[in-house]
Amino acid sequence: MGGLAVGVDLGSTSARAVAVDRDGAVRAVATARYPVPGAAVAPGRADPDTWLVALEQVVCRLGVERPAALAVGGQAPTTVPAAGGHAVTCTHPAGATLDPHAQHGAQAGFLRESDPDVTPMQLWDWVLARLGAPRVQGRWPGDPPLAGFGPVVPTGRACGEADGRHGVAPGTPLVPGAPDAYLAFWAAGVDEPGRALDPGGRTGGLGVAVVAGARPPDMFGLPAAARGIDVVGGPVSAHGLALEWWSAMTGRSVESLLADAAGVPPGAGGVIALPYLEGERAPRWDRDLRAELVGLSSSTGPAEVMRALLEGAAYGIAHIARELAARGAPTRVLVVGGSPARSPLWCAIKASVLEVPVEVPEQPELAAYGAALAAGAAVGWWPAPGEGAAGDWPRPRMTVIDPEPLPVYRAGYARFVELGDEAVRRLERDRGEQEDRCRTP
């Protein structure tokens, strides 16, 4: 196959690639998990060489001999030493409480503690440099430049050509992508007020499109691909990870647990899950919070807990949605992406809990599809981000799940928020007591 735009998303555990034609139709997909690094890697760090191995594998598996262009995006903020060495990922404590721009600066500062002369790069820029591109920083329109990260090239503009390494045909235009969430918003068509996305993956979250001038000044957001539209919201910490954790605890596959959870009635037998395995980001923003399972009984089994985890994640998304709606950013349609979109049960639960239609893309790896949009923009197939209006870009085909509002979910959501509030109060009380002990001579 030739004449296709290829997008690669380098996630936290694997690389995903999508090839699309000029109409945006998906012609090929591929996935490759990162190999185990040869040397131990500290938490919050990553071996960039594993990204190159997986990238070469997915490019080969796509079967696209000479792409029209190739774009790379991925996990962010992640900062890589230009000369090589372990990267600092978004799970590292450096700058974890800051906005993405400041977090990159904190990550670069951490790298300079061991090497004052280090030259920092973003993940996708480092990978493109290994394919033959010059050192640049690909930035989404509206994102401020990163000091010391190289000349700025907007997302969707070619920055160089491949030299033939790592399976990419020489002469292929190389295109900087963007953070995976940004690319997923683009792919999902979150460019009309009220359209929202849960990007899925090991974390998840919610972003809602609003008119640019209507974004609350104290709320984090980013420009959408369409002119005059912003996306506001925030990520969560561990929705997908919660399922992986329960799979590890039970010794069963996620797929088998999902199948059993489908047989559990809504409400999970009275079990409520707070999915705070690694603290929580939006809307509570407290890294010290921890997960809870409330309402266990002698009749509770793995299926009930799995159902509670699915419902708890949906309650978490609804919590963000209600906070946003109260600030003038309501959710009218929710697009779901990533591996959670492969579960019809989970998608239906989200539709019923949020009480809005849910769109499920035929190709759920939206960040990879968004990277393919960046590649297509670079060769003039459609506008680059910030240069078009809603509807100017193709989207994956969607299946719509209509909501079925249920009283048990409304009561479950209220209990979820109440339990979370109680957890925050306990944590604040414990912190106060610890501070008192520290002040006591």
Secondary structure, DSSP 8 states (H G I E B T S, - for coil): -BS-EEEEEE-SSEEEEEEE-TT--EEEEEEEE----SS---TTEE-HHHHHHHHHHHHHHHT-SB-SEEEEEESSS-EEETT-S-EE-TTSSTTTTS-HHHHHHHHHHHHHHH-TT--EEEHHHHHHHHHT--S-EEE-TT----TTS-SEEETTS--EE--SGGG--TT-EEEEEEEHHHHHHHHHT--STTEEEE--TTT-EEEEEEEGGGS-TTS-EEE-SBTTEEEEEEE-S-HHHHHHHHHHHHTS-HHHHHHHHTTS-TTGGG-EEE--TT-B-TTT-BTT---EEES--TT--HHHHHHHHHHHHHHHHHHHHHHHHHTT---SEEEE-SGGGG-HHHHHHHHHHHTS-EEEESS--HHHHHHHHHHHHHTTSS--TTSB-TTSS----EEEE-----HHHHHHHHHHHHHHHHHHHHHHHHHHHHHHHHH--
